[in-house]
């Protein structure tokens, strides 16, 4: 009995498509897996494969026809030896329940078996040792030729059906590993209050504050040597050992003391210049980010500052910070150097006007007295509110910060 070839559904939401081109003519013999036509949707052009062996008896929908409803009969396939006269009385309409197989049409495929590699597999598929594997005929033929076990492949077609691309990808990756796709496309994690506040503040900052950015490179060779010398004094007391971040905080504090115009905040009626140097330091915690404040940072020696920073960071991660320990501050620091980030631009923490982004230090060639030498260089980027801190003030701050970083004895002597 003649077999209907239907317009396939290439996606769950597809309702119609265009018959872009027939690759077979009436009277041509086709084999399972052969590409017989191209179907065009609003997103892509897909190849249509024959499901059954036979002869193209009649093409119902011609090449170039647009807006053909899904499950419409687009062609009729005759079995070998069937008389073409059968087509004159053959019903090309679609039954009310097209996915059921009726007794009068024992070989009629399911509508989605219409011949597209994205459709569901038919009853002729060889299951072998697998209970049920959904794969297009072309995919099965390629797998068979390459001795690939379909059970090892996760299909990406509708309902998990294995298509040609899945076989080719698996073959490219090699048979030592199996390509698997998680059926759960994503997971939802409810936003906690901290994340909501962060989102609100950062969105407000980026939308309402006119950010501008200044970057500079700092030679940290002497800074690393100073840190090493200090830590040698406290080899038996790990709590007193200092980090590069501790020295960065102190350098920022000293630079703010020299350039107080950067220690400020915008108000619609006046600019607020802070009289104390309180530095906020970004600390990553579960579910968000918080900025504990080192108060009077410019007046503390490096060991005391380091101990306070360790305590604040621990309390932040344990969710035990008091409000006065993370509220306020006139300037922020965000350090991603420990994660290998070379450079980045941070978003200002309102109502502050500046935030300094610290990148990783790495060995790079530099020119010293017309000679190429290797030095540890750290990239820093200052994000500023242009309503408060203009380019000159920002440049002065970075120049002062660079001075203390590259000559650390200056900030250590003045502590």
C-alpha positions in Angstrom: 0.0 0.0 0.0 1.3 3.5 -0.8 3.0 5.3 2.1 2.4 9.0 2.9 5.4 11.3 3.4 4.4 14.1 5.7 5.6 17.6 6.5 7.6 16.9 9.6 7.6 19.0 12.8 11.2 20.1 13.3 10.5 21.6 16.7 7.8 21.4 19.4 6.5 24.9 18.3 6.7 24.5 14.5 3.2 24.6 12.9 4.3 25.0 9.2 7.3 25.0 6.9 8.4 25.5 3.3 9.3 22.8 0.8 12.6 24.4 -0.3 13.7 21.8 -2.8 13.0 18.2 -3.8 16.2 16.2 -4.4 14.3 13.2 -5.9 11.9 13.2 -8.8 8.7 11.2 -9.4 9.7 7.7 -10.4 13.0 7.7 -8.6 13.9 4.8 -6.3 14.9 5.7 -2.7 16.4 3.7 0.1 16.0 4.3 3.9 18.3 7.1 5.0 18.5 8.8 1.6 18.0 12.5 1.6 15.0 13.2 -0.6 14.1 16.9 0.1 15.0 20.1 2.0 12.5 21.6 4.4 12.9 25.3 5.4 11.7 26.8 8.7 12.1 30.3 10.1 15.3 29.2 11.7 17.0 26.6 9.5 16.9 24.4 6.4 16.8 20.7 7.3 17.4 17.6 5.2 14.5 15.1 4.9 15.4 11.4 4.9 13.4 8.5 3.5 12.2 6.1 6.1 11.1 3.3 3.8 12.4 1.8 0.6 10.3 2.5 -2.5 9.6 4.7 -5.5 8.5 8.3 -5.4 5.0 7.8 -6.8 3.8 11.4 -6.6 5.0 14.7 -5.3 2.0 16.5 -3.8 3.7 19.7 -2.6 6.1 21.2 -5.2 9.5 22.8 -4.6 9.2 26.4 -3.4 5.8 26.0 -1.8 5.6 28.0 1.4 3.5 27.7 4.6 2.8 24.0 4.4 1.1 22.9 7.6 2.8 20.2 9.7 1.6 16.7 9.0 0.3 17.6 5.5 1.0 15.0 2.9 3.9 16.3 0.7 4.6 13.1 -1.3 3.5 9.5 -1.7 5.9 6.5 -1.8 5.1 3.3 -3.7 6.4 -0.1 -2.8 8.5 -1.9 -5.4 6.0 -3.3 -8.0 3.0 -1.3 -6.9 0.9 0.1 -9.7 0.9 3.9 -10.0 -2.8 3.7 -10.7 -3.3 3.2 -6.9 -2.5 6.9 -6.5 -5.6 7.9 -8.3 -7.8 6.7 -5.5 -5.4 7.1 -2.6 -6.6 9.4 0.2 -3.9 12.0 1.0 -5.8 13.5 4.0 -4.5 13.1 7.5 -6.5 11.0 10.0 -7.8 12.7 13.1 -5.3 10.8 15.2 -2.3 10.7 12.8 0.0 9.0 15.3 -2.1 5.8 15.4 -1.6 3.0 12.9 -4.9 1.8 11.4 -5.6 -1.7 10.2 -6.4 -0.4 6.7 -2.9 1.0 6.5 -0.7 -1.5 8.2 2.5 0.1 6.9 1.7 3.8 7.4 4.4 5.4 9.5 3.7 7.7 12.4 3.4 11.4 11.2 6.6 12.4 12.8 8.3 9.5 11.0 7.8 11.5 7.8 11.4 11.2 6.9 13.2 13.9 8.8 16.2 13.0 10.9 14.6 14.9 13.8 11.5 12.7 13.9 10.8 9.6 16.1 12.1 6.2 15.0 9.8 3.8 13.2 8.9 0.1 13.8 11.6 -1.2 11.4 14.5 -0.1 13.7 16.7 -2.9 14.8 16.6 -2.8 18.6 19.4 -5.5 19.1 20.3 -5.7 22.7 18.8 -2.3 23.4 15.3 -2.1 24.7 14.4 1.0 22.6 16.8 3.4 20.9 15.3 6.4 19.0 17.5 7.2 16.0 17.0 8.3 12.4 17.8 5.7 9.6 20.7 7.8 8.4 22.2 7.9 11.9 21.8 4.2 12.2 23.5 3.5 8.9 26.5 5.7 9.8 26.7 4.1 13.3 26.6 0.6 11.7 29.4 1.5 9.2 31.6 2.9 12.0 30.8 0.1 14.5 29.3 2.6 16.9 27.0 1.4 19.7 23.9 3.7 19.7 23.4 3.0 23.4 26.5 5.2 24.1 25.1 8.3 22.4 22.8 10.9 23.8 20.5 12.2 21.1 19.9 15.9 20.6 16.8 15.6 18.4 13.2 15.9 19.6 12.4 13.5 22.5 16.1 12.6 22.6 16.3 11.1 19.2 19.8 10.3 17.8 20.4 12.2 14.6 23.3 12.3 12.1 25.1 15.2 13.9 25.1 13.2 17.1 27.0 10.3 15.4 29.5 12.6 13.8 30.2 14.5 17.0 30.6 11.2 18.9 33.0 10.0 16.2 35.0 13.2 16.4 35.3 13.1 20.1 36.5 9.5 20.0 35.0 6.4 21.5 36.9 6.6 24.7 34.3 9.0 26.1 30.6 9.3 25.9 28.9 12.6 25.1 26.0 13.1 27.5 23.5 15.9 27.7 21.8 16.7 31.0 18.0 16.5 30.3 17.5 19.2 32.9 18.5 22.4 31.0 18.9 24.5 34.0 18.3 24.7 37.8 16.7 27.6 39.7 18.3 29.0 42.9 16.0 31.5 44.6 17.6 34.9 45.2 18.4 35.6 48.8 18.0 39.0 50.3 21.8 39.7 50.0 21.8 38.9 46.3 18.7 41.1 45.8 20.4 44.1 47.5 23.6 43.6 45.5 21.6 43.5 42.3 19.7 46.6 43.2 22.7 48.6 44.2 24.9 47.6 41.3 22.1 48.3 38.8 21.6 51.7 40.4 25.3 52.3 40.3 25.8 51.4 36.6 22.7 53.3 35.5 23.1 56.5 37.5 26.8 56.9 38.1 28.9 58.2 35.1 31.8 55.7 35.4 35.2 56.4 33.9 38.3 54.3 34.1 42.0 54.9 34.6 44.6 52.1 34.5 48.3 51.9 35.5 51.0 49.2 35.9 52.9 48.8 39.1 56.3 47.1 39.6 55.8 45.0 42.7 59.3 43.5 43.1 60.1 45.6 46.1 56.7 45.0 47.6 57.1 41.2 47.4 60.5 41.5 48.9 59.2 43.6 51.8 56.4 41.1 52.4 58.8 38.2 52.4 61.1 40.0 55.0 58.2 40.9 57.3 56.8 37.3 57.2 60.2 35.9 58.1 59.9 37.7 61.4 56.7 35.8 62.1 57.5 32.3 60.8 56.1 30.8 64.0 52.9 32.9 64.0 50.9 32.4 60.9 48.2 34.9 62.2 50.7 37.7 61.9 51.8 36.9 58.3 50.8 39.6 55.8 49.4 39.2 52.3 49.9 41.3 49.2 46.3 42.5 49.6 47.2 43.8 53.1 49.9 46.0 51.5 47.5 47.1 48.8 45.0 48.3 51.4 47.7 50.2 53.3 48.9 51.8 50.0 45.4 52.9 49.1 45.0 54.4 52.6 48.2 56.3 52.3 47.3 57.5 48.8 43.9 58.7 50.1 45.6 60.7 52.8 47.7 62.4 50.1 44.8 62.9 47.7 41.7 63.4 49.9 39.7 64.5 46.8 39.3 60.8 45.9 37.9 60.1 49.4 34.5 61.5 48.6 30.8 60.9 47.7 28.2 62.6 45.5 25.1 64.4 46.9 22.7 66.4 44.9 23.3 69.5 47.0 27.1 69.1 47.8 30.1 66.8 47.5 30.8 65.0 50.7 34.6 64.8 51.5 35.4 62.3 54.2 37.7 63.4 57.0 38.6 59.8 57.9 40.2 57.2 55.8 37.9 54.1 55.9 38.6 51.5 53.2 36.0 48.9 52.1 37.4 45.6 50.9 35.3 43.2 48.8 35.1 39.7 50.3 33.3 36.9 48.4 31.0 34.8 50.6 28.4 32.2 49.9 25.5 33.7 48.0 27.1 37.1 47.3 29.7 39.7 48.1 30.2 42.0 51.1 32.6 44.8 51.9 33.9 44.9 55.5 35.5 48.3 56.4 39.0 48.9 57.7 38.5 52.1 59.6 41.3 54.6 60.0 43.4 52.4 57.7 46.0 55.1 57.1 46.9 55.1 60.8 47.5 51.4 61.3 50.7 49.5 61.0 50.7 46.7 58.5 50.6 43.8 61.1 47.6 45.3 62.9 45.9 46.1 59.6 46.5 42.5 58.4 45.1 41.0 61.6 42.0 43.1 61.4 41.4 42.2 57.8 41.7 38.5 58.6 39.2 38.8 61.4 36.7 40.8 59.3 37.0 38.3 56.4 36.4 35.4 58.8 33.4 37.1 60.3 32.1 37.9 56.8 32.3 34.2 55.7 30.7 33.1 59.0 27.9 35.7 58.5 28.8 37.4 61.8 29.7 40.9 60.7 28.1 43.7 62.7 26.4 46.5 60.7 29.0 49.0 61.7 31.7 46.6 60.3 30.4 46.6 56.7 28.5 49.9 56.5 30.2 53.2 55.5 33.6 53.5 54.0 34.8 56.1 51.5 36.7 54.0 49.0 36.6 50.3 47.9 39.1 47.7 46.8 38.3 44.6 44.7 41.2 42.2 44.3 40.9 39.3 41.9 44.6 38.7 41.5 44.4 35.5 43.6 42.2 34.1 40.8 44.7 34.8 38.1 42.7 37.8 36.6 45.1 40.1 34.8 42.9 43.2 34.8 39.3 44.2 35.1 37.0 47.2 35.7 34.9 47.2 38.9 31.5 48.8 39.5 31.5 51.6 42.0 30.0 50.8 45.4 27.5 53.7 46.0 27.5 56.2 47.6 31.3 56.0 47.2 33.0 57.6 44.2 35.9 55.2 43.6 36.8 51.6 43.5 40.2 50.1 42.7 40.4 46.8 40.8 43.6 44.8 41.5 44.8 42.2 39.0 47.4 39.4 39.4 51.1 40.3 39.3 53.2 38.5 36.7 56.7 38.5 35.3 57.0 40.8 32.3 59.8 42.5 30.3 60.3 46.2 31.1 62.8 48.8 29.9 65.1 50.2 32.6 67.9 52.5 31.5 67.6 51.3 27.9 67.9 47.6 29.0 65.2 44.9 28.9 64.7 43.4 32.4 62.1 41.1 33.9 59.9 42.5 36.7 56.7 41.5 38.5 54.0 43.8 37.2 50.6 44.3 38.6 47.7 45.9 36.7 45.3 48.2 38.6 42.2 50.0 37.3 40.5 52.9 39.0 36.7 53.3 38.4 35.6 56.8 39.3 32.3 58.8 39.5 33.1 61.6 37.1 30.7 63.9 39.0 33.1 63.9 41.9 36.5 62.7 40.7 37.7 64.0 37.4 40.6 62.7 35.4 43.2 64.8 37.2 42.2 63.7 40.7 42.1 60.1 39.5 45.6 60.3 38.0 47.0 61.9 41.1 45.6 59.1 43.3 47.0 56.4 41.0 50.4 58.2 41.0 50.4 58.3 44.8 49.3 54.6 45.0 52.0 53.5 42.6 54.6 55.4 44.6 53.7 53.5 47.8 53.5 50.1 46.0 56.8 50.5 44.2 58.6 52.0 47.3 56.8 50.2 50.2 59.3 51.4 52.8 57.6 54.8 52.5 54.2 53.5 53.8 55.8 51.2 56.3 58.0 54.0 57.8 55.0 56.3 58.1 52.7 53.8 59.7 
